[in-house]
């Protein structure tokens, strides 16, 4: 093991060993898994990797808690093998089985705790709602007419609240689980954030980064997340109701507005939760990034939508509250709105706790596999490191970010037209290279050796450089994995927009 233990992507425990493949410990671990694995294909992969004698970039990541087992080429950010306890013939050891059983029991306890807290909040919400309505029906105001008998309200309120809470909690739990089951079965719905980003921001290069840092999913994090989720729809709902409260001519239509708002929220809620609540979070957590070549910045694809929604929801609520305070409404209306807010929070608390404890890790893994399978998204580093490039012809430093040719001798600087990094044309894949002369070794000259080292360092680990490809139409150069991912995503060359498919490149 090297350094401190990492977080496991499945169980989130800090029990992941990082072991170099070529060490005796690594060889022994591979042999153990090769004897347990069900898949013949995975077994052959392990046996091939076991024969590697020299490699400084291949590491085993092994979780001692849940038995998750992955082999990564860290220089290429590429996953070579990925196994978990469900892929093995033998059952986990009793000690680990008990540990997992305790974890499942703890997760179930937190879900039950969330439902209990939500039930308490629902009781407070319905009492607040019904008493607010009761006060508004009393003289001298007589602002509204109650849908139940006001004369016996104080005697019947406890039973009315009890029945209302029971029905509400059952509906909330069922709706939350149905929505999560739909997401689990239709993971492609979580592609919404990426698609929306493409629509609003135009074509960019997308990539995944392997990162051991994960979102917190304890009960405190669920509470905080639920507050955020509530703001997504409260702004619209409160504004609709507020219009019927401050405009005198619309007050007789209060109950029609209330029923319409509730029905609209019930219909819209699943779409809001799936597309605007879960999708940005999962997109952010799978480390999906985009590279803006013009501004040379890298940003997370999920974070922009979540931050924008949060900002506009809060602004909407603040403006609505300002209008309400300025309208000199009866104080009972504020009680009514407070009860409505608590009911919305109750739903999001039940949903978020269930999501975090039962679906979070699985949905994240599913989304990664879906994006990798559909678009062949490559793995890249999210940070942009300042690099230097020296002209191969004259040896002087060139600003390769802004310049395509050396400003001193006009020698071309070969760059990937997607990410803008310098590429080595000697590592070409596909049809014959057109319009570009492949440089030859010029002996052991100091400048040539320096350039070779710089180009190698910028294009990958020595001996494992990223291969490049060329568009047959415009003859621009690209990293192979980035070009293939771009074609699967858009079907055209990123420079000349010519329609291409994979077979046109060979």
N, C-alpha and C positions, 0 to 999 in steps of 0.2 A: 504494500500500500504506500502511496506517496502523498504526503500532505494530509490535511484534515479530511474527514469524511464529507461526502456530498449528499444532497437531498435526492431521494428516490422519486422518479416521475410517476410511480404508481401509488406507493403508500405514503410519500412525502416525509418519511423518516430520514433522519440524518445518519444513515447506516450504509452508505454506498462506498465500497472499496474501489480505489483506482489502482489497477495493477498493470504493469507493462506486460505485453503479450509474451515476450521472449524470456521472461524470468521463470525459474522453476515453479514458483507459485502459480503463475499464469498458465503454464503448460499443464500443471496438475488440475487446475480448475476447468480447463477446456476438456481434458480427458474425462473428468467427472460428469460434465454435462453431455458429452458425446455418448456416454453410456446410458443416459437417462432420457434423451430427447426422443420424441415420437416420430418426427418428420425425418425421412431418409435424406431429403435434400439438405436440411439443416445439419444433420449429422456429417454429411460429406463436406459441408462448408467448414465445420469445426475441425475435421481431420486435416483439411488443406491448410487452415490457419495454424494448426499445431506444428506443421513442418517448417514454418518460417523461423529462421535462425537469427536474422539481423533486421531489426526495424526499430526506429526511435519514435515513431509516430502512431503506432497501433496500441491501444490500451483497452483493458477489460474493465467495465463498470459493473460491479456485483453488489446487489443489496442483500445484506445479512438478515434483513427482517422479512421481506416478502419473496426473496429468491429471484428477483428480477435480474436478468443477465444480458448485458449488451457489450458488443465489441465495436469500437469506433476508430476510424482513421482520423486522428485529430488534425492533421495538416490539411486534409481535404474536407474536413467537417462532414464525413460520410459514415453512415451507419452500415456496418458489415454484417452483423448478426444481432438479432433481438429475440430473446426468449424470456418466458416467465414461468412460474410454477405450473401453469395450466398446460404448457408444452411438454412437460416431462412425464415419464411413465410412473415413477415412484411418487408417492404422496409426500408432502413436506414433513419434516421431522416434527414430532409431537410438540416440542417446545415452541417452534415457529407457528404451528397450527393453533396452539393456545393463544399466542400473541395476536394472531390475526383474529381469532374469535373474540378476544378482549377488545380489539379495535372496532370490530363490527358491533359489538354490544355497546361500546361507547358512542359510536355514531348513531345507533338507534336511540340511545338515551338522549342525545342532543336533539334529534328529530322530535321525540316526545316532549322534551323541554320546550322546544319552539312552539309546538302545538298548544301546550299548556299556557305559555305566556300569551300566545295569540288569542286563546280563549278568554283569558283575563282582560286583554285589551278590548276584545269584542263585547264583553259584558259592559265595560265602561263606555264603549262607543254607543251601544244601543240605549243604555240608560240616558246618556247625554242627548241622543237624538230624540227619544220619546218625551223626555221632560222639556226639551227645547220646543217641541211641537205643542206640548200641553200648555206651556206658558204663553205661546203665541196665540192660542185659541181662546184665552181668557179675556174678559172685558177689562178695560175699555177698548183695547186695541182690536181684538177679534181679527187678527191679521190673516188667519187661515182657518179652514174647517178640518177637524181631525177625521181620519178615515176609520176611527173607532169611537166608541162611546166615551165622551169626556167625563160624564157624570160618575162612572165607575172606574175611571182610569187608575186612580191611586190604589184601588183594591186589586186591580188586575195587572198592574204594571210588571210585577215580578214574574208572573206566568208568561206574559207577552214577551218579556226580554229573554226568558229561558228558552222558549220555543224558537225565537228569532236567532239566538246564538247557536243553538243546536243545528238548525238548518244551515246557517251561514258557515259554520266550521266544517260541516260535512261537505258542502259545495266547494269550499276553498281547498280542502285536502284533495278531493277528487279532481278538481280543475288543475291544480298544481301538478299532480302525478300524470294526468293525461297530457298536459303540455310537454312535460319532460320525456314522456314515452314517445311522443311525436318527434321531438328533437333527436332522441336516440335512434329512432328508426329512419329518420330523414336528415341525416347529418349534412346533406347538401344545402339545407336551409341556412346553415351557418356561414355559407359562402357570401351571404348578402352584403356584409361589411366590405369585403374585398371588391365585389361588383360595384357597389355604390362608390367606392373610392376611385375605381377606374372611370366611372361615368363622370364624376365631378372633377377629377384631377388629370384626366388624359392618360396616355400610355407611359408607364414607368416600369422599371425592372423590379420584380418581386423576388424575394428569397427568404429562406428559413434559416434561423440561427439556433444551434444547439446550446441551450443555457440551462443550468441547474437551479436557477432562481424561479420560484413559483409563488403564485398568489396565496395569501393566507386564507384559510377556510375554517378557522375556529368560530365559536359562537359569536364572539365580539365582532369579527369581520362580517358575519352574516347580518348582524344588527345594523352595522354601518352601511352595508350594501343595500339593505332593505330600505333605509332612509333615502338613498339615491334613487332606487327604483320607484319609490312612491312619487318622487318629483316628476317622473316622466309623464304621468297622466293627470296629476292633480291640477296642474296649471290650466289645462283645457277644461276639466270637469268643473273646477271652481269658477272659472270665467263664465261658463254656460249658466250655472246657477246664479251667479252674481248679477247677470243681466236681468234675470227675472225678479231679483230682489230690489234693485235700485231704480228700475223703470216702472213707475206706478201702473201704467196700463197693462203690464204683463203679469202683475201679481195674481190675478185670478187664474192664470194658467200655470201656477207654481207646481201643482202636482203632476200635470202633464209634462212639464219640463223635467221634473225629478225622475219620473218613470222613463222618459225618453233618454235622459242622461245615463241612468243605470243600465238600460238595455244596450245602449251604444257602447258603454264601457265593457260590458260582458262580451260583446261581439268583438270589439277591438283589442281587448286585453291579451288574448293569445298571440296576436300578430305583434303587438308592442313588445311582449316578453320575448318572443322568439327572435325577432329581427333587431330590436333596439336595446334589449336588456342582456340577453345571453350572447348573441353573435359578436358584439364588440369586445366583450370580456374574453371569450374563447379565442378570437382572432388576435387579441393582444397577448394572451398567454402562450399561444403556440409559437410566439416569436416570429410572426410574419412581418417582414419589413419591406419598405420600398426605397429605391435609390433614385433621387432626383439629380440627374446628371448636370442639369443647367445650374442649379444652385449648389451642387455637390454636397447634399445633405442626405442623411439616412434617418427615417422615422418609422415608428411602429404603425402598422396599418389600422389596428384596432383602437389605439388611444385617441386619435383625432376625433372619431365619431362619438366616443363616450364623453370626451371633454366638451364637445360642441352641444350634445344633448343636455348634459348637466347644466351648462351655462344658460341655454335658452329656457330650460324648464324653471330654473331659479329666477331668471329675469321675469318670466311670465307670472310666477306666483307673487313676486314682489310688487309688480305693477297692479295685479289684481287686488292685493291687500291694500295698496294705496288708494285705489278707487273705492273699495269698500269702506275704508275709514273716512273717506271724504264724503260718503253718501248719507251719513247720519242714520244708519240702519238701527233697528231694534237690537239690543244686545243678544236677544235669544237667537238671532240668525247666526251669530258667531259660535254659539254652542252647537247649532245644527251643523255648521261647516266643520267644527272640530271633531264631531262624531263621525262625519263622513271621511275625514282625513285618517282617523284611527282605523276605520274599516279597510281602507286602501293599504295602509301599512301592515295590517294583519295578514292580508293575502301575500304581500311580498315577503314577509318574515317566514311564513310557512313554505313558500316556494323556494326561497334562498337557502334555508336550512336543509331542505330535502335535496336541492341541487348540489350543495357543497358536500353533503355526506354520502350521497348515493350515486351521483352521476358525473361529478366534476372531472375526475381523472379520466374516466372512460370516454367521455365526450371529447376531451382534449386530444387524446390519442387517436380517436376516430377522425377528427378534423385534420390532424397532421397527415395521417395515411391517405385521406381523401384528396387533400391538396397535392401531395407528392404523386399520387397515382394519376390524377387528372391533368396536372400541369408540369410534372417533372421539375418542380421547383428545386433549385440548387441550394446547398448550404454555404453561407458566406459569413464573414465577420460583420457585425453591425457597426463597429467603430471604424472610422476612416483615419488611418495613420498617415502622417506627413511623410512623403517619400521623395527621393531625389532620383533623377535620371540624367545620365551623361551620354552625349551624342556618340554613337558608335564610330562615326567617321573622324570627328575632330576632338572628341573627349571633353568638350565643354558642357557645363550643366545647362539643361533645357527645362523650361517650364512646361512639362508635358500636359498639365491640366488645361492650360490656355492655348498651347501651340501644338500644331500637327507636324511642324517641321522645325528643324534646328534653325534658330535665328542667325547663326553664324555661317553655316555651310549649306543650309537648305536640305539637309538629309532628312528623309521621312522618319517620323516617330510612329511606330506601329502600335495602335491602341485598340482595345475592345470598344466597339461602337455602342455597346449597351452600358457597361459600367465605367468606361473611360480609363481603365488601368492599362499599363503597358503590357503587351504580349510578346512572346518570343515566337517568331514565324518559323523557327526550326522544328516546332512541335505542332505540325499541321496535320489535320485529319480531313478526309474527304477527297473531292476531285483535285486535280493539279492546281497549285497556287497560280492565280492569274494576276499579271500586272505588278507583281512584287518579287524582287530578287531575294532569294534566300542567302543570307551571308555565310561565308565559309570561314573556317578557323584560319587566322592569319599568324599562326605560330604561337609564340609565348610572349608577345608584346605586352607591355604593362597596361596600356590603354585597353586593348582587346580583353585581357583577363578581367580588368575592372568592370567593363561593360557586361561581360558574360555573367559576372557575379551579381551585378545590379539587376539585369533582366531576369535571371533565375530567381532572385529573391522576390521580385515583384510578381512573378508568375507562378510561384509555388516552391515547395521543398525540392532541393536538387535531386534529380532522378524521378520526381513525381510531379512535374510541371503540368499545369492545366492545359490540355490540348485546345487548339483553336480551329475555327471553321471560317469559311468565306462564303458570302452571298454570291451565287452564280450570276446575279443580275448587276449589282452595283460594285461587287468585288470588295466590299468592306469586311473587316475582320471582327470576329466575336469569340469569346470563350464558348466552348462547345456546349457545356451544360446550360449556360445562360441563353444561348441561341435556340436550343431545342425547347427550353421552357417558354421562351417568347413565342415560338411558332405554335406550340400547343395552346397558348393563351389567346393569341390573336391571328395566327395563320398567315402573317405577312412579315416581310423584312422590316426591322425597325427603322431603317434608313430610307430605302427607296419605296417601301410599301408594296413591293411586288408579292403576289400570292405565291406561297411556297409550301411544300410539304417535306417531310423527313427524307423521302427518297430522292428529292431534287438535289440533295447535298452530296450524294455519293455517285 
